[in-house]
Structure formats: C-alpha cells, structure tokens
Amino acid sequence: MKLPPKSTVTPHTAHIRPVTLPLAPQTAEETGLSVTFLVELVAKTMYQLGLTRLTDLCAQLCLSSTVVESVCQFMRRESLLEVTRRGQHEADVQFDLTQVGRTRAAEWLARNSYIGAAPVPLDAYAQQVRAQSVTNQAITAHQVHAAFSDLVVPEDLIDQLGTAVNSGRPILLYGPSGSGKTYLAEHLQRLVGGAVAIPYAICVQGEVIRVFDAQCHHPLTGDEGAHAALDNRTKTDARWVLCQRPCVISGGELTLEMLDLSFDQRAGYYEAPPHFKANNGLFIVDDFGRQVISPRELMNRWVVPMERGHDHLMLRNGGKFTIPFDMVLVFSSNLRPEQLEDPAFLRRLGHKIAVGPVSPADYALIFERDCEAIGIAQDPQAFDQLMHRYHEQNGCPLMACYPHDLLHLMVSRACYLEVPTELSPELLDWAWHTYFGNEALLKATSETRRLA
C-alpha cells in the first residue's frame, strides 16, 4: 500500500464528538493545587524570569488574574513580595520579590526548577481522559473507507483495520520490511481523529510531571487568546492545550525503564513516559520483537493496563499512583506471530493483521501516483521493464515502498549527471542496482519467501 507523507495526514472527522475544555479556575482552591505550591511557582517564576507585572505572570502560569492576584496578596502578607506600581485598571499591577522572597525563591528553585504553566491535579487529568476516551468513537465501514479513500490499500485490509480499531484491543501488524506497516499504523490516526485536551503538566503528591510534548502533541489552533490576563468567567482553562489526538511511536530502542517516570535530577521534575503521552490517541511499538527486552517482558509490563484500562506509576519517594491507559495500541513487526511468542500469550493481541506485497494493479497505481508527485512523466514501457526485467526475473516481491524509493534515486542521479529527469533505461537500471545490490536483493527475496 502507498501512504502519503506524514504532513498530509488529515483525520476523517465526520464521526468525532467535540471535546469540552474545563473552565478556567477563578480561585486558588479551584486550581486543585495547594496554596504552598502556587506560592512557590509564582516566586520561582518572578525570580527566574524577572516577571513582575500581573498580566505577565498570568500569561506564564496560564491562570486567571483573580487566581494569581490572590496568591500574590497572600505572599504580600507573608512579606515575600511587595507592590511596586498600580496602573489605571485592576490588572495593571506590578510586584517585586522582597529580599526574603528572593532567598526563598532561590531555595525552591534549587529543589525544583519547574517554571511554566501551572499543572493540573491528577484527578482532573483522569476525568478529562475518560471524557475524551478514544474508545468513545464508533467507526463504521463507510467512515473507514472514506478516511482511506486517497490511499492504495486493499479493501479487505481496510476492513480489518477498521474493525480492529473499533474493538479497542491491541493490534499486531506483521509482514516483510517495506510493506508499509509503520506508515499504515501511523495513518490509523485518521480513524481516531478529533480534538483532545492535553495538560502542560500534572501534579501528583506535590510533584510535577510534564505531559505536553511538542513532538507528539500538535495544537489545533493558536492559543494566544488563552493567555489573556483579564478575568473572564467564560474562558476555558489555559493549562490545557487543544490538540489532535496524539500519535507516539517507539521502536527498537524501547526498554522497560522508558515505560516508567523519568526524573530529571537537575530540573527536579518528571517527564511522562511515552504511553502516558499517548493517552486518548495512538501508541505504536515499531519493530516489535527487535527490542533489547523480549516480547514477553514487554507484554507482561502491559498486561494490567491492556486489560483494566489503567497503569500504575511510582514516584522517586515510593509513592504510587494510577493513570488512565486509553489508547489504540499497535505493534508492528517483521516477524510472524509464532516467531514472537506462543499462541496462548499472543491471544492478548486481539487482532493479527498480515501486511504483504501489493498486487500488480496496485503496484502500477502506486508507481503512477509517485511519478506524478515527483514530477516525472509516466512511461508505460519503462514500467513494463521494471516489472518484467527486474521484479519478475529477480523474483523480487512488489513492496509498496519500492516505486517511491527507486524514483527518488533516479531523480538524484539525473541531477548529478545534469541530464533530464525521465524514466530512461539507464537511470532505472542504476537505481535498481543501487537500491538492492546482489546481497540486498537475495536477502529481501529470502526474507519474503520465508514469511510467505
């Protein structure tokens, strides 16, 4: 199958339920955070960033002016800061730390240097994840086929994928390298589209865990308006970012340690593990079976999360807490299921879907579309040469990635030789032998036959 570049993926949203963002807290109590925590966060922000104006503090902390001002007034009574200027309106106030406040802020920074949006409490996070659960979406055959209408994918494979996502069970995509398993897994995001609210960070037992990650959380719109300082009781909580449902990918580098909280000794706060960041979205374990840990060890780590819908994590002080485990979990492997584990163990993977070579008709369509995308004139004679002289004579399977890869090699070669970019026999022959080589070709053919 041929999948477009990542940047062109657009979710099919006809069946998506709109997400409801929490309302902005109007009091310190409504933030779900202790006054002590808020005082430390305000003091560290003023000390480290030099922010003194109320409006700037509100924007940095993603809290309303009523909340931040109430904290600042408490700090005034504790002699931690003082008012240095008042403007013409209520929000135009300027504060500064006292000497005592600066000393305390430096101590708090040495212990925990987190500065940014105020975190949300764990309970609020869990409630929001449940409200926007990925399992709330019922997907129909019509919606699935519409979502994949621009791709060259066999209809029976599309139906298998749609059914698998609907089930909420883990999915195993297996087949030879180059068949499009990873790209296909990524494009399952089209079936779980829509908006979700992601917090910048959460607070658990007084500790900060950073959740928002620009690598996997993509905001739907700019949030400039969310940081306005003026009090507005109809505003949504700016501590949350409205994003596409996340898609997180881990490959052969995945270890058991990566699935636990990561504590940054210098910063003094935690980074959420990848499956935590994937909540309400898609988590892909690529190259399953190639990790340092065995498939059994990895699956054992997720037995409880997969079956009960929650995971247990532990802080450095031994404190344990529970987070939701709400995602479409996809494993992609070049190995057949029986090569990974025994059938009794693999039954935990609800759907095992084979992804292999494409049909000649689909291969021709992929080649044609890639020629158009790259800007090379289609040449039926050159395509026949590719099929008969190279694929058939060498017994090379029709993998979906080959047209794209071969054509790009031809473009680079033509540019180097300063010749027209066209489907000439010379460029095609050079691209083929450069891409495969004798050893690579033998290996690819042997692997395909073994997996067949």
C-alpha positions as CSV (number, residue, x, y, z in Angstrom):
1,M,0.0,0.0,0.0
2,K,1.1,3.6,-0.6
3,L,0.7,6.1,2.1
4,P,1.3,9.9,1.7
5,P,3.9,11.8,3.7
6,K,3.1,12.5,7.3
7,S,2.4,16.1,6.7
8,T,-0.5,15.3,4.5
9,V,-2.4,13.1,7.1
10,T,-5.8,14.6,7.8
11,P,-8.2,12.8,10.1
12,H,-11.6,11.9,9.0
13,T,-13.7,13.9,11.5
14,A,-17.3,13.3,10.5
15,H,-17.9,11.0,13.4
16,I,-15.9,12.9,16.0
17,R,-17.5,14.1,19.2
18,P,-16.4,17.7,20.2
19,V,-14.3,17.9,23.3
20,T,-15.3,20.1,26.1
21,L,-12.4,22.0,27.8
22,P,-12.6,22.7,31.5
23,L,-13.5,26.2,32.6
24,A,-10.7,28.4,33.9
25,P,-10.5,28.3,37.8
26,Q,-11.5,31.5,39.5
27,T,-10.0,30.8,42.9
28,A,-6.8,29.2,44.1
29,E,-8.8,26.4,45.5
30,E,-10.4,25.7,42.1
31,T,-7.0,25.1,40.6
32,G,-6.7,21.9,42.7
33,L,-3.3,23.0,43.8
34,S,-2.2,23.9,47.3
35,V,-1.5,27.5,48.2
36,T,2.0,26.5,49.1
37,F,2.6,25.0,45.6
38,L,1.2,28.1,44.0
39,V,3.3,30.4,46.1
40,E,6.5,28.6,45.2
41,L,5.5,28.6,41.5
42,V,4.9,32.3,41.5
43,A,8.1,33.1,43.4
44,K,10.2,30.9,41.1
45,T,8.7,32.5,38.0
46,M,9.4,36.0,39.3
47,Y,12.9,35.1,40.4
48,Q,14.0,33.2,37.3
49,L,12.2,35.1,34.5
50,G,12.2,38.5,36.1
51,L,8.4,38.8,35.6
52,T,6.8,41.4,37.8
53,R,3.6,42.5,36.1
54,L,0.4,40.7,37.0
55,T,-0.5,40.3,33.3
56,D,2.8,38.6,32.5
57,L,2.6,36.3,35.5
58,C,-0.9,35.2,34.4
59,A,0.3,34.5,30.9
60,Q,3.3,32.5,32.1
61,L,1.3,30.4,34.6
62,C,-1.8,30.1,32.4
63,L,-4.0,31.2,35.3
64,S,-6.6,34.0,35.6
65,S,-5.7,37.3,37.2
66,T,-8.1,36.6,40.1
67,V,-6.1,33.5,41.0
68,V,-2.6,34.9,40.6
69,E,-3.5,38.2,42.4
70,S,-4.9,36.3,45.3
71,V,-1.7,34.3,45.6
72,C,0.3,37.5,45.3
73,Q,-1.7,39.1,48.1
74,F,-1.1,36.1,50.3
75,M,2.7,36.5,49.5
76,R,2.4,40.2,50.5
77,R,1.1,39.2,53.9
78,E,3.9,36.8,54.3
79,S,6.4,39.5,53.3
80,L,7.6,37.6,50.2
81,L,6.7,40.3,47.7
82,E,5.5,43.9,47.6
83,V,3.5,46.1,45.2
84,T,5.8,48.5,43.3
85,R,3.2,50.1,41.0
86,R,-0.5,50.2,40.3
87,G,-1.9,51.2,36.9
88,Q,-5.1,52.6,35.7
89,H,-7.0,49.3,35.8
90,E,-7.2,46.4,38.2
91,A,-5.0,44.0,36.2
92,D,-2.2,46.6,35.7
93,V,-0.3,45.8,38.9
94,Q,3.4,45.3,39.3
95,F,5.0,43.3,42.1
96,D,8.6,42.6,43.1
97,L,10.1,40.0,45.5
98,T,11.4,41.2,48.8
99,Q,14.8,40.1,49.9
100,V,13.2,37.3,52.0
101,G,11.1,36.3,48.9
102,R,14.2,36.2,46.7
103,T,16.0,34.0,49.2
104,R,13.1,31.6,49.5
105,A,12.6,31.5,45.7
106,A,16.3,30.5,45.2
107,E,15.8,27.7,47.7
108,W,12.7,26.5,45.9
109,L,14.4,26.6,42.5
110,A,17.3,24.5,43.8
111,R,14.8,21.8,44.8
112,N,12.5,22.0,41.8
113,S,13.2,24.3,38.8
114,Y,9.9,23.7,37.0
115,I,8.6,27.0,35.6
116,G,5.7,27.2,33.2
117,A,2.0,26.6,33.1
118,A,0.5,25.6,36.5
119,P,-0.1,21.8,36.5
120,V,-3.5,20.3,36.8
121,P,-4.3,17.8,39.6
122,L,-4.2,14.1,38.8
123,D,-7.9,13.6,39.4
124,A,-8.8,16.4,36.9
125,Y,-6.5,14.8,34.3
126,A,-8.0,11.3,34.8
127,Q,-11.5,12.7,34.5
128,Q,-10.6,14.6,31.2
129,V,-9.0,11.5,29.7
130,R,-12.2,9.4,30.4
131,A,-14.4,12.2,29.0
132,Q,-12.5,12.2,25.7
133,S,-11.7,8.5,25.6
134,V,-10.6,7.1,22.2
135,T,-13.0,4.2,22.8
136,N,-15.9,6.6,22.7
137,Q,-15.8,6.7,18.9
138,A,-17.8,4.1,17.0
139,I,-16.3,3.7,13.5
140,T,-18.3,2.4,10.6
141,A,-17.2,0.8,7.3
142,H,-18.3,3.9,5.3
143,Q,-16.2,6.2,7.5
144,V,-13.1,3.9,7.3
145,H,-13.2,3.7,3.6
146,A,-13.8,7.4,3.3
147,A,-10.8,8.1,5.5
148,F,-8.5,5.9,3.4
149,S,-10.0,6.8,0.0
150,D,-6.9,8.6,-1.2
151,L,-4.6,5.6,-0.4
152,V,-3.9,2.5,-2.4
153,V,-4.9,-0.1,0.2
154,P,-6.8,-3.4,-0.4
155,E,-10.4,-3.2,0.7
156,D,-10.2,-6.3,2.8
157,L,-7.2,-4.8,4.7
158,I,-9.1,-1.6,5.3
159,D,-12.0,-3.5,6.7
160,Q,-9.6,-5.4,9.0
161,L,-8.1,-2.2,10.3
162,G,-11.4,-0.5,10.9
163,T,-12.8,-3.5,12.8
164,A,-9.6,-3.7,14.9
165,V,-9.7,-0.1,15.9
166,N,-13.4,-0.4,16.8
167,S,-12.6,-3.3,19.1
168,G,-10.3,-1.4,21.4
169,R,-8.0,-4.4,21.5
170,P,-4.2,-4.2,20.7
171,I,-3.3,-4.7,17.1
172,L,-0.4,-6.6,15.6
173,L,0.6,-5.7,12.0
174,Y,3.2,-8.1,10.6
175,G,4.9,-8.7,7.3
176,P,8.1,-8.1,5.4
177,S,10.1,-4.9,5.5
178,G,8.9,-2.3,3.1
179,S,5.3,-3.5,3.0
180,G,4.1,-0.3,4.7
181,K,3.3,-1.5,8.2
182,T,4.6,1.6,10.0
183,Y,3.1,4.1,7.7
184,L,-0.2,2.2,7.8
185,A,-0.1,2.2,11.6
186,E,0.6,6.0,11.7
187,H,-2.4,6.6,9.4
188,L,-4.7,4.9,11.7
189,Q,-4.8,8.3,13.3
190,R,-7.3,9.2,10.6
191,L,-9.7,6.8,12.3
192,V,-9.2,8.3,15.8
193,G,-9.2,11.9,14.8
194,G,-10.7,14.9,16.6
195,A,-9.5,17.2,19.3
196,V,-8.4,16.3,22.8
197,A,-7.3,18.4,25.7
198,I,-3.7,17.8,26.8
199,P,-2.3,19.5,30.0
200,Y,1.1,21.1,30.1
201,A,1.8,19.2,33.3
202,I,0.1,17.4,36.1
203,C,0.7,17.5,39.9
204,V,0.9,14.3,41.9
205,Q,1.6,14.3,45.6
206,G,3.3,17.7,45.2
207,E,5.5,16.5,42.3
208,V,5.3,17.9,38.8
209,I,5.1,15.6,35.8
210,R,5.4,17.2,32.4
211,V,3.0,15.8,29.9
212,F,2.7,18.1,26.9
213,D,5.4,17.2,24.3
214,A,5.6,19.2,21.0
215,Q,7.0,16.1,19.3
216,C,3.7,14.2,19.7
217,H,1.1,16.8,20.7
218,H,0.1,19.2,17.9
219,P,-2.1,22.1,18.9
220,L,-5.1,22.6,16.6
221,T,-5.1,26.4,16.8
222,G,-3.0,29.2,18.3
223,D,-3.6,29.8,22.0
224,E,-2.7,33.4,22.1
225,G,-6.2,34.3,23.4
226,A,-6.0,31.7,26.1
227,H,-3.3,33.6,28.0
228,A,-5.1,36.9,28.3
229,A,-4.8,38.3,31.8
230,L,-8.2,39.9,32.2
231,D,-10.7,37.8,34.3
232,N,-13.4,36.2,32.2
233,R,-15.6,33.5,33.8
234,T,-16.5,32.0,30.4
235,K,-12.9,31.3,29.5
236,T,-11.5,27.8,29.3
237,D,-8.6,26.6,31.4
238,A,-5.4,27.7,29.7
239,R,-3.5,25.0,31.5
240,W,-4.9,22.6,28.8
241,V,-3.9,22.7,25.1
242,L,-6.4,21.7,22.4
243,C,-4.5,19.2,20.2
244,Q,-5.0,16.5,17.6
245,R,-5.2,13.0,19.1
246,P,-1.6,12.1,19.7
247,C,0.4,9.6,17.8
248,V,3.5,8.3,19.7
249,I,6.0,5.9,18.1
250,S,8.6,3.8,19.9
251,G,10.9,1.4,18.1
252,G,13.7,-1.0,18.8
253,E,15.1,1.4,21.5
254,L,12.1,0.8,23.8
255,T,13.1,-0.6,27.2
256,L,11.1,-1.3,30.4
257,E,12.8,1.7,32.1
258,M,11.3,4.0,29.4
259,L,7.8,3.0,30.4
260,D,8.3,4.4,33.9
261,L,8.5,8.1,35.0
262,S,11.8,9.8,34.1
263,F,13.0,12.1,36.9
264,D,15.4,14.9,35.8
265,Q,17.8,15.5,38.7
266,R,18.8,18.9,37.6
267,A,15.3,20.2,36.8
268,G,13.7,18.5,39.8
269,Y,10.6,17.3,38.0
270,Y,9.4,14.2,36.0
271,E,8.9,13.6,32.3
272,A,5.8,11.4,31.4
273,P,6.6,8.1,29.7
274,P,5.6,7.6,26.0
275,H,2.4,5.6,26.7
276,F,1.4,8.3,29.2
277,K,1.7,11.0,26.4
278,A,-0.2,8.7,24.0
279,N,-3.4,8.7,26.1
280,N,-6.5,9.3,24.1
281,G,-4.6,8.6,20.9
282,L,-2.3,6.1,19.2
283,F,0.7,4.3,20.5
284,I,2.8,2.4,18.0
285,V,5.5,-0.1,19.0
286,D,7.6,-0.4,15.9
287,D,10.0,-3.3,15.2
288,F,8.2,-5.4,17.8
289,G,10.5,-8.3,18.7
290,R,13.7,-6.3,18.0
291,Q,13.9,-4.6,21.3
292,V,16.5,-5.5,23.9
293,I,13.7,-6.9,26.1
294,S,11.7,-9.8,24.9
295,P,8.2,-9.5,23.6
296,R,7.0,-11.5,26.7
297,E,8.7,-8.9,29.1
298,L,7.1,-6.0,27.2
299,M,3.7,-7.7,27.1
300,N,3.9,-8.6,30.8
301,R,4.5,-4.9,31.6
302,W,1.2,-4.1,29.9
303,V,-1.0,-6.9,30.9
304,V,-2.8,-4.9,33.6
305,P,-3.0,-1.7,31.5
306,M,-4.4,-3.5,28.5
307,E,-7.0,-5.5,30.4
308,R,-8.0,-3.0,33.1
309,G,-7.5,0.4,31.3
310,H,-5.1,1.9,33.8
311,D,-1.5,1.8,34.7
312,H,0.5,2.2,37.9
313,L,3.5,4.5,38.2
314,M,5.8,5.3,41.1
315,L,7.5,8.5,42.3
316,R,11.1,8.5,43.5
317,N,9.9,8.6,47.1
318,G,8.0,5.4,46.6
319,G,4.6,7.0,46.3
320,K,2.4,5.1,43.8
321,F,-0.5,6.5,41.7
322,T,-2.8,5.3,38.9
323,I,-3.2,6.9,35.4
324,P,-5.7,6.0,32.7
325,F,-4.4,3.7,29.9
326,D,-6.6,4.9,27.0
327,M,-5.2,4.4,23.5
328,V,-5.1,2.4,20.3
329,L,-2.1,0.2,20.9
330,V,-0.4,-1.0,17.7
331,F,2.5,-3.4,17.4
332,S,4.4,-3.5,14.0
333,S,6.8,-6.4,13.3
334,N,8.8,-8.0,10.5
335,L,8.3,-11.3,12.4
336,R,5.4,-13.7,12.1
337,P,3.3,-14.1,15.3
338,E,4.6,-17.5,16.1
339,Q,8.1,-16.2,16.0
340,L,7.3,-13.6,18.7
341,E,5.6,-15.8,21.3
342,D,3.4,-18.8,21.9
343,P,-0.3,-18.7,20.8
344,A,-1.5,-18.6,24.4
345,F,0.5,-15.5,25.1
346,L,-0.3,-13.8,21.8
347,R,-4.1,-14.1,22.3
348,R,-3.7,-10.8,24.3
349,L,-3.2,-9.2,20.9
350,G,-6.7,-9.0,19.7
351,H,-6.0,-8.6,16.0
352,K,-3.1,-10.0,14.0
353,I,-3.2,-8.5,10.5
354,A,-0.8,-9.5,7.8
355,V,0.6,-6.8,5.5
356,G,2.5,-8.1,2.5
357,P,3.3,-7.3,-1.2
358,V,0.7,-5.5,-3.2
359,S,-1.0,-6.7,-6.4
360,P,0.5,-5.8,-9.8
361,A,-2.5,-3.5,-10.4
362,D,-2.0,-1.7,-7.1
363,Y,1.8,-1.5,-7.7
364,A,1.1,0.1,-11.1
365,L,-1.2,2.7,-9.4
366,I,1.4,3.4,-6.8
367,F,4.1,3.9,-9.4
368,E,1.8,6.2,-11.4
369,R,1.0,8.4,-8.4
370,D,4.6,8.6,-7.3
371,C,5.6,9.7,-10.8
372,E,3.0,12.4,-10.6
373,A,4.1,13.5,-7.1
374,I,7.8,13.7,-8.0
375,G,7.1,15.3,-11.4
376,I,8.4,12.5,-13.7
377,A,6.4,11.8,-16.9
378,Q,4.8,8.4,-16.8
379,D,6.2,5.9,-19.3
380,P,4.3,2.5,-19.7
381,Q,7.3,1.0,-21.4
382,A,9.6,1.8,-18.5
383,F,7.1,0.4,-16.1
384,D,6.9,-2.8,-18.1
385,Q,10.7,-3.0,-18.0
386,L,10.6,-2.6,-14.2
387,M,8.0,-5.3,-13.8
388,H,9.4,-7.9,-16.2
389,R,13.2,-7.3,-16.4
390,Y,13.7,-6.6,-12.7
391,H,10.9,-7.8,-10.5
392,E,10.0,-11.0,-12.4
393,Q,13.5,-12.1,-13.4
394,N,14.9,-11.5,-9.9
395,G,11.8,-12.9,-8.1
396,C,11.5,-9.6,-6.2
397,P,8.2,-9.0,-4.4
398,L,6.1,-5.9,-5.1
399,M,6.6,-3.9,-2.0
400,A,4.7,-0.6,-1.7
401,C,7.8,1.4,-0.8
402,Y,9.8,0.5,-3.9
403,P,8.4,2.9,-6.5
404,H,8.9,5.9,-4.3
405,D,12.4,4.9,-3.3
406,L,13.5,4.0,-6.8
407,L,12.1,7.1,-8.4
408,H,13.9,9.3,-5.8
409,L,17.2,7.6,-6.6
410,M,16.6,8.3,-10.3
411,V,16.0,12.0,-9.6
412,S,19.2,12.4,-7.6
413,R,21.2,10.6,-10.3
414,A,19.8,12.7,-13.0
415,C,20.6,15.9,-11.1
416,Y,24.1,14.7,-10.5
417,L,24.6,13.9,-14.2
418,E,22.8,17.0,-15.4
419,V,20.5,15.0,-17.6
420,P,16.7,15.2,-18.0
421,T,14.8,13.5,-15.2
422,E,12.9,10.8,-17.0
423,L,12.3,7.1,-16.9
424,S,15.3,6.1,-19.0
425,P,16.6,2.5,-19.0
426,E,20.0,3.8,-17.8
427,L,18.6,5.6,-14.8
428,L,16.2,2.8,-13.9
429,D,19.0,0.2,-14.1
430,W,21.3,2.3,-12.0
431,A,18.5,3.0,-9.4
432,W,17.6,-0.7,-9.2
433,H,21.2,-2.0,-8.6
434,T,22.0,0.9,-6.2
435,Y,18.9,0.2,-4.2
436,F,19.2,-3.5,-3.9
437,G,22.6,-4.8,-4.8
438,N,23.1,-8.5,-5.1
439,E,23.3,-9.3,-1.4
440,A,20.4,-7.0,-0.5
441,L,18.3,-8.5,-3.2
442,L,19.0,-12.0,-2.2
443,K,18.3,-11.1,1.4
444,A,15.0,-9.4,0.6
445,T,13.8,-12.3,-1.6
446,S,14.8,-14.9,1.0
447,E,13.0,-13.0,3.8
448,T,9.8,-12.6,1.7
449,R,9.7,-16.3,0.9
450,R,10.3,-17.2,4.5
451,L,7.4,-15.0,5.7
452,A,5.1,-16.2,2.9
